[in-house]
């Protein structure tokens, strides 16, 4: 169980005691939660050293979920994304036993194209380590549920006003 990030200033004095310096917030966070989603990987590429530091700082049972870069999902719309997917994967696996999975958030404007999604998912060396979040209800079809189930990819439900909640289970 975890949250999306841990460095929110408004958490000081509500979650983080006021006497804990910001440099120790992750340590405090990791005593309460067993996972965290790293949104920053959506916006920029990190050095291998950063992934190694994240790995070293994490307690034994702690996992990272890393958001797939927007270059792949929001700029390329999954097209011709095999190389950037592999480059991203080569970084996240540096987390070793602290690598939980990646979150691939598809924007509302991406065209409904099951084949495009399948090619992208198969570009990851282990599709069972990919959670897919659809930001448009057009993707909520039996065909997509079957594809995610077939590949063992995880369906990530989004809680948004214009999308109904789905209770799909596509992976163990």
DSSP file (Angstrom, degrees, kcal/mol; ACC not computed):
  #  RESIDUE AA STRUCTURE BP1 BP2  ACC     N-H-->O    O-->H-N    N-H-->O    O-->H-N    TCO  KAPPA ALPHA  PHI   PSI    X-CA   Y-CA   Z-CA
    1    1 A X              0   0    0      0, 0.0    33,-2.1     0, 0.0    34,-1.2   0.000 360.0 360.0 360.0 139.8    0.0    0.0    0.0
    2    2 A X  E     -a   35   0A   0     32,-0.2     2,-0.2    31,-0.2    34,-0.2  -0.929 360.0-106.4-167.3-169.5    1.3    3.5   -0.8
    3    3 A X  E     -a   36   0A   0     32,-0.7    34,-2.6    -2,-0.3     2,-1.2  -0.672  41.6 -88.5-126.3 179.2    0.6    6.8   -2.4
    4    4 A X  E    S-a   37   0A   0     -2,-0.2    34,-0.1    32,-0.2    32,-0.1  -0.777  96.6 -24.7 -94.5  92.6    1.7    8.7   -5.5
    5    5 A X        -     0   0    0     -2,-1.2    -2,-0.2    32,-0.8    32,-0.1  -0.152  52.7-135.0  92.4 170.1    4.8   10.4   -4.3
    6    6 A X  S    S+     0   0    0     30,-0.1     2,-0.7    -2,-0.1    -1,-0.1   0.383  78.3  84.5-141.4  -4.1    6.1   11.4   -0.8
    7    7 A X        +     0   0    0      3,-0.0     2,-0.6     4,-0.0     3,-0.1  -0.492  49.4 140.3-108.2  64.9    7.5   14.9   -1.2
    8    8 A X    >   -     0   0    0     -2,-0.7     3,-2.2     1,-0.1     4,-0.4  -0.925  43.8-150.2-108.1 118.8    4.4   17.1   -0.7
    9    9 A X  G >  S+     0   0    0     -2,-0.6     3,-1.6     1,-0.3    -1,-0.1   0.828  95.0  62.6 -57.7 -34.5    5.0   20.2    1.3
   10   10 A X  G 3  S+     0   0    0      1,-0.3    -1,-0.3    -3,-0.1     5,-0.1   0.577  90.5  69.5 -72.0  -5.9    1.4   20.3    2.6
   11   11 A X  G X>>S+     0   0    0     -3,-2.2     4,-3.0     3,-0.1     5,-1.9   0.660  73.4 108.0 -80.3 -16.3    2.1   16.9    4.3
   12   12 A X  B <45S+f   16   0B   0     -3,-1.6     5,-0.2    -4,-0.4     6,-0.1  -0.435  91.7   8.2 -63.8 133.5    4.4   18.6    6.8
   13   13 A X  T 345S+     0   0    0      3,-3.3    -1,-0.3    -2,-0.1     4,-0.1   0.373 130.4  60.8  72.2  -1.5    2.7   18.8   10.2
   14   14 A X  T <45S-     0   0    0     -3,-1.9    -2,-0.2     2,-0.2    -3,-0.1   0.701 130.1  -3.1-112.1 -52.0   -0.2   16.6    8.9
   15   15 A X  T  <5S+     0   0    0     -4,-3.0     2,-0.5     1,-0.2    -3,-0.2   0.790 132.6  54.1-101.2 -50.4    1.7   13.4    7.9
   16   16 A X  B   <S-f   12   0B   0     -5,-1.9    -3,-3.3     1,-0.0    -2,-0.2  -0.735  91.3-117.3 -88.2 128.2    5.3   14.3    8.6
   17   17 A X    >   -     0   0    0     -2,-0.5     3,-2.0    -5,-0.2    -3,-0.1  -0.382  27.1-118.8 -59.5 142.9    6.1   15.6   12.1
   18   18 A X  T 3  S+     0   0    0      1,-0.3    -1,-0.1    -6,-0.1    -6,-0.0   0.691 108.9  61.0 -59.5 -22.2    7.3   19.2   11.8
   19   19 A X  T 3  S+     0   0    0      2,-0.1     2,-0.6    -6,-0.0    -1,-0.3   0.498  81.5  95.3 -87.6  -2.1   10.7   18.3   13.3
   20   20 A X  S <  S-     0   0    0     -3,-2.0     5,-0.1     2,-0.0    -4,-0.0  -0.784  77.1-127.9 -90.2 123.0   11.7   15.9   10.6
   21   21 A X    >   -     0   0    0     -2,-0.6     3,-2.4     1,-0.1     4,-0.3  -0.345  21.2-113.8 -67.5 152.1   13.8   17.5    7.8
   22   22 A X  G >  S+     0   0    0      1,-0.3     3,-1.4     2,-0.2     4,-0.4   0.796 114.8  66.9 -56.3 -30.8   12.6   17.0    4.2
   23   23 A X  G 3  S+     0   0    0      1,-0.3    -1,-0.3     2,-0.1     4,-0.2   0.668 104.3  45.2 -65.7 -15.5   15.7   14.9    3.5
   24   24 A X  G <> S+     0   0    0     -3,-2.4     4,-1.9     1,-0.1    -1,-0.3   0.340  82.6  99.3-107.8   3.4   14.3   12.3    5.9
   25   25 A X  H <> S+     0   0    0     -3,-1.4     4,-3.1    -4,-0.3     5,-0.2   0.892  79.9  53.8 -60.4 -40.6   10.7   12.3    4.6
   26   26 A X  H  > S+     0   0    0     -4,-0.4     4,-3.1     1,-0.2    -1,-0.2   0.931 107.2  51.5 -60.9 -43.8   11.2    9.2    2.5
   27   27 A X  H  > S+     0   0    0      1,-0.2     4,-0.6     2,-0.2    -1,-0.2   0.913 113.3  44.7 -59.0 -42.9   12.6    7.2    5.5
   28   28 A X  H >X S+     0   0    0     -4,-1.9     3,-1.0     2,-0.2     4,-0.6   0.931 113.3  50.9 -65.2 -46.3    9.5    8.2    7.5
   29   29 A X  H >X S+     0   0    0     -4,-3.1     4,-2.6     1,-0.3     3,-1.7   0.924 106.0  55.2 -55.9 -47.5    7.2    7.5    4.6
   30   30 A X  H 3< S+     0   0    0     -4,-3.1    -1,-0.3     1,-0.3    -2,-0.2   0.619  99.7  61.0 -68.7 -12.9    8.7    4.0    4.1
   31   31 A X  H << S+     0   0    0     -3,-1.0    -1,-0.3    -4,-0.6    -2,-0.2   0.687 115.5  33.4 -81.5 -19.0    8.0    3.1    7.8
   32   32 A X  H << S+     0   0    0     -3,-1.7     2,-0.3    -4,-0.6    -2,-0.2   0.791 121.3  41.9-101.9 -38.9    4.3    3.6    7.1
   33   33 A X     <  -     0   0    0     -4,-2.6   -31,-0.2     1,-0.1    -1,-0.1  -0.771  56.9-152.6-115.9 156.6    3.9    2.5    3.5
   34   34 A X  S    S+     0   0    0    -33,-2.1    29,-2.3    -2,-0.3     2,-0.3   0.395  79.5  26.8-105.9   0.9    5.2   -0.5    1.5
   35   35 A X  E     -ab   2  63A   0    -34,-1.2   -32,-0.7    27,-0.2     2,-0.3  -0.986  56.3-164.8-155.7 160.7    5.1    1.2   -1.9
   36   36 A X  E     -ab   3  64A   0     27,-1.5    29,-2.7    -2,-0.3     2,-0.5  -0.984  20.1-131.6-148.7 143.6    5.2    4.5   -3.7
   37   37 A X  E     -ab   4  65A   0    -34,-2.6     2,-0.9    -2,-0.3   -32,-0.8  -0.842  18.3-147.0 -93.2 128.5    4.4    5.6   -7.3
   38   38 A X  E     + b   0  66A   0     27,-3.5    29,-2.3    -2,-0.5     3,-0.5  -0.842  21.5 174.1 -96.8 103.5    7.1    7.7   -8.8
   39   39 A X    >>  +     0   0    0     -2,-0.9     3,-2.3     1,-0.2     4,-0.6   0.754  67.3  78.3 -76.9 -25.8    5.3   10.2  -11.1
   40   40 A X  H >> S+     0   0    0      1,-0.3     4,-2.0     2,-0.2     3,-0.8   0.769  80.8  67.1 -59.7 -27.1    8.5   12.1  -11.9
   41   41 A X  H 34 S+     0   0    0     -3,-0.5    -1,-0.3     1,-0.2    -2,-0.1   0.704  92.9  62.6 -68.2 -16.8    9.6    9.4  -14.4
   42   42 A X  H <4 S+     0   0    0     -3,-2.3    28,-2.5    27,-0.2    29,-0.3   0.847 111.5  36.1 -68.8 -35.3    6.6   10.5  -16.5
   43   43 A X  H << S+     0   0    0     -3,-0.8     2,-0.3    -4,-0.6    -2,-0.2   0.761 125.3   7.1 -94.5 -29.5    8.2   14.0  -16.9
   44   44 A X     <  -     0   0    0     -4,-2.0     2,-0.3    26,-0.0    -1,-0.2  -0.987  69.1-104.8-154.5 161.4   11.9   13.3  -17.2
   45   45 A X        -     0   0    0     -2,-0.3     2,-0.3    -3,-0.1    -3,-0.0  -0.682  32.9-150.0 -88.3 140.6   14.6   10.7  -17.5
   46   46 A X        -     0   0    0     -2,-0.3     2,-0.1     1,-0.1    -5,-0.0  -0.790  19.8-107.0-109.0 154.2   16.7    9.9  -14.4
   47   47 A X    >>  -     0   0    0     -2,-0.3     4,-1.5     1,-0.1     3,-0.6  -0.339  29.4-112.7 -72.9 159.0   20.3    8.7  -14.3
   48   48 A X  H 3> S+     0   0    0      1,-0.2     4,-2.3     2,-0.2     5,-0.2   0.840 118.0  63.1 -59.4 -32.3   21.1    5.1  -13.4
   49   49 A X  H 3> S+     0   0    0      1,-0.2     4,-2.4     2,-0.2    -1,-0.2   0.875  99.1  53.5 -61.0 -38.2   22.6    6.5  -10.2
   50   50 A X  H <> S+     0   0    0     -3,-0.6     4,-2.6     2,-0.2    -1,-0.2   0.933 108.9  48.0 -63.2 -45.8   19.2    7.8   -9.1
   51   51 A X  H  X S+     0   0    0     -4,-1.5     4,-2.4     1,-0.2    -2,-0.2   0.901 111.5  51.0 -61.5 -40.1   17.6    4.4   -9.5
   52   52 A X  H  X S+     0   0    0     -4,-2.3     4,-2.4     2,-0.2    -1,-0.2   0.891 110.1  49.3 -64.8 -39.3   20.5    2.8   -7.6
   53   53 A X  H  X S+     0   0    0     -4,-2.4     4,-2.1     2,-0.2    -2,-0.2   0.911 109.8  51.2 -66.0 -42.0   20.0    5.4   -4.8
   54   54 A X  H  X S+     0   0    0     -4,-2.6     4,-1.2     1,-0.2    -2,-0.2   0.927 111.4  49.0 -58.9 -43.4   16.3    4.7   -4.7
   55   55 A X  H  < S+     0   0    0     -4,-2.4     3,-0.5     1,-0.2    -2,-0.2   0.932 111.9  47.6 -61.0 -46.7   17.1    1.0   -4.4
   56   56 A X  H  < S+     0   0    0     -4,-2.4    -1,-0.2     1,-0.2    -2,-0.2   0.819 111.4  50.7 -66.9 -32.0   19.6    1.5   -1.6
   57   57 A X  H  < S+     0   0    0     -4,-2.1    -1,-0.2    -5,-0.1    -2,-0.2   0.729  90.7  97.2 -78.1 -22.1   17.3    3.7    0.4
   58   58 A X  S  < S-     0   0    0     -4,-1.2   -31,-0.1    -3,-0.5     6,-0.0  -0.431  76.8-119.0 -76.5 138.2   14.3    1.3    0.3
   59   59 A X    >   -     0   0    0     -2,-0.1     3,-1.9     1,-0.1    -1,-0.1  -0.246  41.1 -93.3 -63.6 164.7   13.6   -1.0    3.2
   60   60 A X  T 3  S+     0   0    0      1,-0.3    -1,-0.1     3,-0.0    -2,-0.1   0.835 123.3  38.9 -51.8 -42.8   13.6   -4.8    2.3
   61   61 A X  T 3  S+     0   0    0      2,-0.0     2,-0.3    37,-0.0    -1,-0.3   0.180  90.7 117.4 -98.3  18.5    9.9   -5.1    1.6
   62   62 A X    <   -     0   0    0     -3,-1.9     2,-0.3   -27,-0.0   -27,-0.2  -0.672  43.7-163.7 -94.3 140.3    9.4   -1.8   -0.2
   63   63 A X  E     -b   35   0A   0    -29,-2.3   -27,-1.5    -2,-0.3     2,-0.4  -0.931   9.3-146.3-125.4 147.1    8.4   -1.5   -3.9
   64   64 A X  E     -bc  36  99A   0     34,-2.9    36,-2.6    -2,-0.3    37,-1.3  -0.906   3.6-161.7-108.3 137.8    8.5    1.3   -6.4
   65   65 A X  E     -bc  37 101A   0    -29,-2.7   -27,-3.5    -2,-0.4     2,-0.5  -0.989  17.1-159.1-113.6 124.8    5.8    1.8   -9.2
   66   66 A X  E     -bc  38 102A   0     35,-2.0    37,-2.2    -2,-0.5     2,-0.3  -0.899  14.5-125.8-114.6 130.4    7.2    4.0  -11.9
   67   67 A X  E     - c   0 103A   0    -29,-2.3    37,-0.2    -2,-0.5     3,-0.1  -0.546  31.0-113.3 -75.5 132.4    5.1    5.9  -14.4
   68   68 A X        -     0   0    0     35,-2.9    37,-0.2    -2,-0.3     5,-0.1  -0.386  45.8 -92.1 -62.0 136.9    5.9    5.3  -18.0
   69   69 A X    >>  -     0   0    0      1,-0.1     4,-1.5    15,-0.1     3,-1.3  -0.160  24.3-126.9 -56.2 143.0    7.4    8.4  -19.7
   70   70 A X  H 3>>S+     0   0    0    -28,-2.5     4,-2.1     1,-0.3     5,-1.7   0.738 105.8  72.9 -63.4 -23.5    5.0   10.7  -21.4
   71   71 A X  I 34>S+     0   0    0    -29,-0.3     5,-1.9     3,-0.2    -1,-0.3   0.898 105.4  38.8 -55.4 -38.8    7.1   10.5  -24.6
   72   72 A X  I <45S+     0   0    0     -3,-1.3     6,-2.9     3,-0.2    -2,-0.2   0.919 129.9  26.2 -77.7 -47.0    5.8    7.0  -25.0
   73   73 A X  I  <5S+     0   0    0     -4,-1.5    34,-0.4     4,-0.2    -3,-0.2   0.875 131.6  27.3 -90.5 -40.6    2.1    7.5  -23.9
   74   74 A X  I  <5S+     0   0    0     -4,-2.1    -3,-0.2    -5,-0.2    -4,-0.1   0.628 129.5  31.4-104.7 -15.8    1.3   11.1  -24.6
   75   75 A X  I   <S+     0   0    0     -5,-1.7    -3,-0.2    -4,-0.1    -4,-0.2   0.798 131.4  28.0-106.8 -47.0    3.6   12.1  -27.4
   76   76 A X  S > <S-     0   0    0     -5,-1.9     3,-2.3    -6,-0.4    -3,-0.2   0.600  90.2-140.0 -89.2 -11.8    4.0    8.9  -29.4
   77   77 A X  T 3  S-     0   0    0     -7,-0.3    -4,-0.2     1,-0.3    -3,-0.1   0.871  70.8 -59.0  50.0  39.4    0.6    7.5  -28.4
   78   78 A X  T >  S+     0   0    0     -6,-2.9     3,-0.8     1,-0.2    -1,-0.3   0.331 105.5 134.6  75.2  -3.4    2.5    4.1  -28.1
   79   79 A X  T <  S-     0   0    0     -3,-2.3    -1,-0.2     1,-0.3    37,-0.0  -0.555  78.3  -5.5 -78.8 139.5    3.6    4.2  -31.8
   80   80 A X  T 3  S+     0   0    0     -2,-0.2     4,-0.3     1,-0.1    -1,-0.3   0.880  93.2 135.0  47.5  45.5    7.2    3.3  -32.5
   81   81 A X    <>  +     0   0    0     -3,-0.8     4,-2.3     1,-0.1     5,-0.2   0.308  27.1 103.7-107.7   8.4    7.8    3.1  -28.8
   82   82 A X  H  > S+     0   0    0      1,-0.2     4,-2.2     2,-0.2     5,-0.2   0.920  83.8  46.4 -58.7 -46.0    9.8   -0.1  -28.6
   83   83 A X  H  > S+     0   0    0      2,-0.2     4,-2.5     1,-0.2     5,-0.2   0.952 114.3  45.1 -66.2 -50.5   13.2    1.6  -28.2
   84   84 A X  H  > S+     0   0    0     -4,-0.3     4,-2.3     1,-0.2    -1,-0.2   0.858 112.0  54.3 -63.2 -30.7   12.1    4.1  -25.5
   85   85 A X  H  X S+     0   0    0     -4,-2.3     4,-2.8     2,-0.2    -1,-0.2   0.944 110.2  46.1 -63.9 -46.2   10.2    1.4  -23.7
   86   86 A X  H  X S+     0   0    0     -4,-2.2     4,-2.6    -5,-0.2    -2,-0.2   0.899 111.5  51.7 -64.2 -39.7   13.4   -0.7  -23.6
   87   87 A X  H  X S+     0   0    0     -4,-2.5     4,-1.0     2,-0.2    -1,-0.2   0.919 112.9  45.4 -62.4 -42.7   15.5    2.3  -22.4
   88   88 A X  H >X S+     0   0    0     -4,-2.3     4,-2.5    -5,-0.2     3,-0.6   0.928 112.5  51.3 -63.8 -45.8   13.0    2.9  -19.6
   89   89 A X  H 3X S+     0   0    0     -4,-2.8     4,-2.3     1,-0.2    -2,-0.2   0.902 103.7  57.6 -59.9 -43.0   12.9   -0.8  -18.7
   90   90 A X  H 3< S+     0   0    0     -4,-2.6    -1,-0.2     1,-0.2    -2,-0.2   0.806 111.3  44.4 -60.4 -29.0   16.7   -0.9  -18.5
   91   91 A X  H X< S+     0   0    0     -4,-1.0     3,-1.7    -3,-0.6     4,-0.2   0.929 111.2  50.0 -78.5 -48.6   16.6    1.8  -15.9
   92   92 A X  H >< S+     0   0    0     -4,-2.5     3,-1.8     1,-0.3    -2,-0.2   0.818 101.1  62.8 -66.0 -29.1   13.7    0.6  -13.8
   93   93 A X  G >< S+     0   0    0     -4,-2.3     3,-1.8     1,-0.3    -1,-0.3   0.661  84.4  78.0 -71.0 -11.5   15.2   -2.9  -13.4
   94   94 A X  G <  S+     0   0    0     -3,-1.7    -1,-0.3     1,-0.3    -2,-0.2   0.697  80.3  70.2 -65.2 -17.0   18.2   -1.3  -11.6
   95   95 A X  G X  S-     0   0    0     -3,-1.8     3,-2.2    -4,-0.2    -1,-0.3   0.628  84.2-176.4 -72.2 -12.6   15.8   -1.2   -8.7
   96   96 A X  G X   +     0   0    0     -3,-1.8     3,-2.0     1,-0.3    -1,-0.2  -0.258  67.7   5.0  51.7-124.5   16.1   -5.0   -8.5
   97   97 A X  G 3  S+     0   0    0      1,-0.3    -1,-0.3    -3,-0.1    -2,-0.1   0.535 129.3  63.3 -70.4  -3.9   13.9   -6.5   -5.8
   98   98 A X  G <  S+     0   0    0     -3,-2.2   -34,-2.9   -35,-0.1     2,-0.8   0.401  75.6 105.3 -97.3   1.1   12.4   -3.0   -5.2
   99   99 A X  E <   +c   64   0A   0     -3,-2.0   -34,-0.1   -36,-0.2     3,-0.1  -0.743  40.1 168.8 -83.1 112.0   10.9   -2.8   -8.7
  100  100 A X  E     -     0   0A   0    -36,-2.6     2,-0.3    -2,-0.8   -35,-0.2   0.941  52.0 -64.5 -85.9 -63.2    7.2   -3.4   -8.3
  101  101 A X  E     -c   65   0A   0    -37,-1.3   -35,-2.0    -9,-0.0    -1,-0.3  -0.968  42.3 -98.9-171.5 177.7    5.8   -2.4  -11.7
  102  102 A X  E     -cd  66 130A   0     27,-2.8    29,-3.0    -2,-0.3     2,-0.6  -0.879  24.8-139.2-112.7 150.3    5.3    0.4  -14.2
  103  103 A X  E     -cd  67 131A   0    -37,-2.2   -35,-2.9    -2,-0.3     2,-0.8  -0.945  10.9-163.8-111.0 118.3    2.2    2.4  -14.7
  104  104 A X  E     - d   0 132A   0     27,-3.5    29,-2.5    -2,-0.6     2,-0.7  -0.867   8.3-166.9-104.4 102.0    1.3    3.1  -18.3
  105  105 A X  E     - d   0 133A   0     -2,-0.8     2,-0.5   -37,-0.2    29,-0.2  -0.800   7.8-151.6 -94.0 115.5   -1.3    5.9  -18.2
  106  106 A X  E     - d   0 134A   0     27,-3.2    29,-1.2    -2,-0.7   -32,-0.1  -0.738  16.4-125.2 -91.0 131.0   -3.0    6.4  -21.6
  107  107 A X    >   -     0   0    0     -2,-0.5     3,-1.3   -34,-0.4    28,-0.2  -0.267  21.7-111.8 -71.3 159.3   -4.3    9.9  -22.3
  108  108 A X  T 3  S+     0   0    0      1,-0.2    30,-0.1    27,-0.2    -1,-0.1   0.796 113.3  57.6 -60.1 -28.5   -7.9   10.5  -23.3
  109  109 A X  T 3  S+     0   0    0      2,-0.1    -1,-0.2   -35,-0.0     2,-0.2   0.546  74.7 113.9 -84.4  -6.5   -6.9   11.4  -26.9
  110  110 A X  S <  S-     0   0    0     -3,-1.3     3,-0.1     1,-0.1   -33,-0.0  -0.465  74.7-112.9 -67.9 131.6   -5.2    8.2  -27.8
  111  111 A X        -     0   0    0     -2,-0.2     2,-0.6     1,-0.1    -1,-0.1  -0.326  31.0-102.6 -64.4 143.8   -7.1    6.4  -30.5
  112  112 A X        +     0   0    0     -3,-0.1     2,-0.2     1,-0.0    -1,-0.1  -0.562  61.5 149.1 -67.3 114.6   -8.7    3.1  -29.6
  113  113 A X     >  -     0   0    0     -2,-0.6     4,-2.0     1,-0.1     3,-0.4  -0.682  28.7-172.8-154.3  90.2   -6.4    0.6  -31.1
  114  114 A X  H  > S+     0   0    0      1,-0.2     4,-2.6     2,-0.2     5,-0.2   0.846  89.4  54.9 -56.7 -36.4   -6.0   -2.8  -29.4
  115  115 A X  H  > S+     0   0    0      2,-0.2     4,-2.5     1,-0.2    -1,-0.2   0.908 106.6  50.8 -64.9 -40.5   -3.2   -3.8  -31.7
  116  116 A X  H  > S+     0   0    0     -3,-0.4     4,-2.1     1,-0.2    -2,-0.2   0.918 112.2  47.6 -60.9 -44.4   -1.2   -0.7  -30.8
  117  117 A X  H  X S+     0   0    0     -4,-2.0     4,-2.8     2,-0.2    -2,-0.2   0.916 111.1  51.0 -63.5 -43.5   -1.7   -1.5  -27.1
  118  118 A X  H  X S+     0   0    0     -4,-2.6     4,-2.6     2,-0.2    -2,-0.2   0.922 109.3  49.8 -62.0 -45.2   -0.7   -5.1  -27.6
  119  119 A X  H  X S+     0   0    0     -4,-2.5     4,-0.7     1,-0.2    -1,-0.2   0.917 112.8  48.0 -60.3 -43.3    2.6   -4.2  -29.4
  120  120 A X  H >X S+     0   0    0     -4,-2.1     3,-0.9    -5,-0.2     4,-0.6   0.940 112.0  48.3 -63.8 -46.9    3.4   -1.7  -26.7
  121  121 A X  H >< S+     0   0    0     -4,-2.8     3,-1.1     1,-0.3    -2,-0.2   0.892 110.3  51.6 -61.9 -39.0    2.8   -4.2  -23.9
  122  122 A X  H 3< S+     0   0    0     -4,-2.6    -1,-0.3     1,-0.2    -2,-0.2   0.629  96.7  69.9 -74.1 -11.6    4.8   -6.9  -25.7
  123  123 A X  H << S+     0   0    0     -3,-0.9     2,-0.4    -4,-0.7    -1,-0.2   0.712  83.9  82.7 -75.2 -20.5    7.7   -4.4  -25.9
  124  124 A X  S << S-     0   0    0     -3,-1.1     3,-0.4    -4,-0.6   -38,-0.1  -0.708  86.8-132.3 -80.0 132.9    8.1   -4.7  -22.2
  125  125 A X  S    S+     0   0    0     -2,-0.4     2,-0.3     1,-0.3    -1,-0.1   0.781 101.4  27.6 -57.2 -26.1   10.2   -7.7  -21.3
  126  126 A X    >   -     0   0    0      1,-0.1     3,-2.2    -5,-0.1    -1,-0.3  -0.771  65.4-175.3-138.3  92.0    7.6   -8.7  -18.7
  127  127 A X  G >  S+     0   0    0     -3,-0.4     3,-1.6    -2,-0.3    27,-0.3   0.703  82.0  72.1 -61.1 -18.2    4.0   -7.4  -19.5
  128  128 A X  G 3  S+     0   0    0      1,-0.3    -1,-0.3    25,-0.2    24,-0.1   0.640  91.8  59.0 -71.7 -10.7    2.9   -8.8  -16.1
  129  129 A X  G <  S+     0   0    0     -3,-2.2   -27,-2.8   -28,-0.1     2,-0.5   0.148  90.5  92.0 -98.8  17.2    4.8   -5.9  -14.5
  130  130 A X  E <   -d  102   0A   0     -3,-1.6    24,-2.7   -29,-0.2     2,-0.4  -0.958  55.5-166.0-118.1 124.1    2.8   -3.3  -16.4
  131  131 A X  E     -de 103 154A   0    -29,-3.0   -27,-3.5    -2,-0.5     2,-0.5  -0.906  13.9-152.2-101.7 135.5   -0.4   -1.7  -15.1
  132  132 A X  E     -de 104 155A   0     22,-3.2    24,-2.9    -2,-0.4     2,-0.5  -0.937   9.2-168.4-115.7 127.1   -2.5    0.1  -17.7
  133  133 A X  E     -de 105 156A   0    -29,-2.5   -27,-3.2    -2,-0.5     2,-0.5  -0.962   9.1-154.9-115.6 119.9   -4.7    3.1  -16.8
  134  134 A X  E     -d  106   0A   0     22,-0.5    24,-0.2    -2,-0.5   -27,-0.1  -0.816   9.4-167.0 -97.3 129.2   -7.2    4.2  -19.4
  135  135 A X  S    S+     0   0    0    -29,-1.2     2,-0.3    -2,-0.5   -27,-0.2   0.176  74.2  58.2-100.5  16.2   -8.3    7.9  -19.3
  136  136 A X  S >  S-     0   0    0    -29,-0.1     3,-1.6     1,-0.0     4,-0.1  -0.984  76.5-135.7-145.6 135.9  -11.2    7.3  -21.8
  137  137 A X  G >  S+     0   0    0     -2,-0.3     3,-1.9     1,-0.3    -1,-0.0   0.618  93.0  84.6 -67.6 -12.2  -14.1    4.9  -21.5
  138  138 A X  G 3  S+     0   0    0      1,-0.3    -1,-0.3   -30,-0.1   -30,-0.0   0.784  86.0  59.1 -58.2 -24.9  -13.7    3.8  -25.1
  139  139 A X  G <  S+     0   0    0     -3,-1.6     2,-2.1     1,-0.2    -1,-0.3   0.553  77.5  96.3 -82.0  -8.4  -11.0    1.4  -23.9
  140  140 A X    <   +     0   0    0     -3,-1.9     2,-0.3    -4,-0.1    -1,-0.2  -0.506  58.5 126.8 -85.5  74.1  -13.5   -0.4  -21.5
  141  141 A X  S  > S-     0   0    0     -2,-2.1     4,-2.4     1,-0.1     5,-0.2  -0.861  73.4-115.2-126.2 160.6  -14.3   -3.2  -23.9
  142  142 A X  H  > S+     0   0    0     -2,-0.3     4,-2.6     1,-0.2     5,-0.2   0.844 116.4  59.6 -62.0 -32.5  -14.3   -7.0  -23.6
  143  143 A X  H  > S+     0   0    0      2,-0.2     4,-2.1     1,-0.2    -1,-0.2   0.921 108.6  42.6 -62.1 -44.1  -11.5   -7.0  -26.3
  144  144 A X  H  > S+     0   0    0      2,-0.2     4,-2.8     1,-0.2     5,-0.2   0.906 113.1  51.9 -71.0 -42.0   -9.2   -4.9  -24.1
  145  145 A X  H  X S+     0   0    0     -4,-2.4     4,-2.2     1,-0.2    -2,-0.2   0.927 111.8  48.1 -59.2 -43.2  -10.1   -6.8  -20.9
  146  146 A X  H  X S+     0   0    0     -4,-2.6     4,-2.9     2,-0.2    -2,-0.2   0.891 110.7  51.0 -63.7 -40.4   -9.2  -10.0  -22.8
  147  147 A X  H  X S+     0   0    0     -4,-2.1     4,-2.2     2,-0.2     6,-0.3   0.941 111.3  46.8 -63.2 -48.2   -6.0   -8.6  -24.1
  148  148 A X  H  X>S+     0   0    0     -4,-2.8     5,-1.6     1,-0.2     4,-1.1   0.910 114.9  47.6 -60.3 -41.5   -4.8   -7.5  -20.6
  149  149 A X  H  <5S+     0   0    0     -4,-2.2     3,-0.4    -5,-0.2    -2,-0.2   0.927 109.6  52.8 -65.0 -45.7   -5.8  -10.9  -19.2
  150  150 A X  H  <5S+     0   0    0     -4,-2.9    -1,-0.2     1,-0.2    -2,-0.2   0.892 117.5  37.3 -56.6 -42.5   -4.0  -12.8  -22.0
  151  151 A X  H  <5S-     0   0    0     -4,-2.2    -1,-0.2    -5,-0.2    -2,-0.2   0.566 108.5-121.3 -89.3  -9.6   -0.8  -10.9  -21.4
  152  152 A X  T  <5 +     0   0    0     -4,-1.1    -3,-0.2    -3,-0.4   -22,-0.1   0.650  58.5 153.5  77.3  14.3   -1.1  -10.8  -17.6
  153  153 A X      < -     0   0    0     -5,-1.6     2,-0.4    -6,-0.3    -1,-0.2  -0.460  45.4-113.8 -75.5 152.2   -1.0   -7.0  -17.6
  154  154 A X  E     -e  131   0A   0    -24,-2.7   -22,-3.2   -27,-0.3     2,-0.5  -0.716  16.0-136.5 -93.2 131.8   -2.8   -5.2  -14.7
  155  155 A X  E     -e  132   0A   0     -2,-0.4     2,-0.6   -24,-0.2   -22,-0.2  -0.771  17.9-158.1 -83.6 125.6   -5.9   -3.1  -15.2
  156  156 A X  E     -e  133   0A   0    -24,-2.9   -22,-0.5    -2,-0.5     2,-0.2  -0.929  11.4-139.7-107.5 115.9   -5.6    0.1  -13.2
  157  157 A X        -     0   0    0     -2,-0.6     2,-0.4   -24,-0.1     8,-0.1  -0.520  11.8-146.8 -76.7 139.7   -8.9    1.7  -12.5
  158  158 A X        -     0   0    0     -2,-0.2     2,-0.9   -24,-0.2     8,-0.1  -0.884   4.3-144.8-106.8 138.4   -9.1    5.5  -12.7
  159  159 A X        +     0   0    0     -2,-0.4     2,-0.3     6,-0.1     5,-0.1  -0.847  44.0 142.3-102.7  97.1  -11.4    7.5  -10.4
  160  160 A X  B >   -G  163   0C   0     -2,-0.9     3,-1.5     3,-0.6    -2,-0.1  -0.973  59.2-118.2-138.0 149.6  -12.6   10.3  -12.6
  161  161 A X  T 3  S+     0   0    0     -2,-0.3    -1,-0.1     1,-0.3    -2,-0.0   0.819 112.9  43.9 -58.6 -33.4  -15.9   12.1  -13.0
  162  162 A X  T 3  S+     0   0    0      2,-0.1     2,-0.4     1,-0.0    -1,-0.3   0.346 105.9  69.2 -97.5   7.4  -16.4   11.2  -16.6
  163  163 A X  B <  S-G  160   0C   0     -3,-1.5    -3,-0.6   -27,-0.1     2,-0.2  -0.988  77.4-131.0-128.7 129.4  -15.4    7.5  -16.3
  164  164 A X        -     0   0    0     -2,-0.4     2,-0.2     1,-0.1    -6,-0.2  -0.493  33.3-102.7 -76.6 148.3  -17.3    4.8  -14.5
  165  165 A X        -     0   0    0     -2,-0.2     2,-0.4    -8,-0.1    -1,-0.1  -0.486  37.0-156.8 -70.8 136.2  -15.4    2.6  -12.1
  166  166 A X        -     0   0    0     -2,-0.2    -9,-0.1    -8,-0.1    -1,-0.0  -0.884  14.8-154.7-115.0 146.3  -14.6   -0.8  -13.5
  167  167 A X        +     0   0    0     -2,-0.4     2,-0.1     2,-0.1    -2,-0.0  -0.117  38.0 152.2-111.7  36.5  -13.9   -3.9  -11.4
  168  168 A X        -     0   0    0      2,-0.0     2,-0.5     1,-0.0   -13,-0.1  -0.429  28.6-164.0 -67.6 136.4  -11.9   -5.8  -13.9
  169  169 A X        +     0   0    0     -2,-0.1     3,-0.1     1,-0.1   -15,-0.1  -0.977  21.1 159.8-118.7 115.0   -9.3   -8.2  -12.6
  170  170 A X        +     0   0    0     -2,-0.5     2,-0.3     1,-0.2   -18,-0.3   0.444  59.2  28.7-115.4  -4.2   -6.9   -9.1  -15.4
  171  171 A X              0   0    0    -16,-0.1    -1,-0.2   -20,-0.1   -16,-0.1  -0.996 360.0 360.0-156.8 152.2   -3.9  -10.4  -13.5
  172  172 A X              0   0    0     -2,-0.3   -18,-0.0    -3,-0.1    -1,-0.0   0.470 360.0 360.0 -71.9 360.0   -2.9  -12.1  -10.3
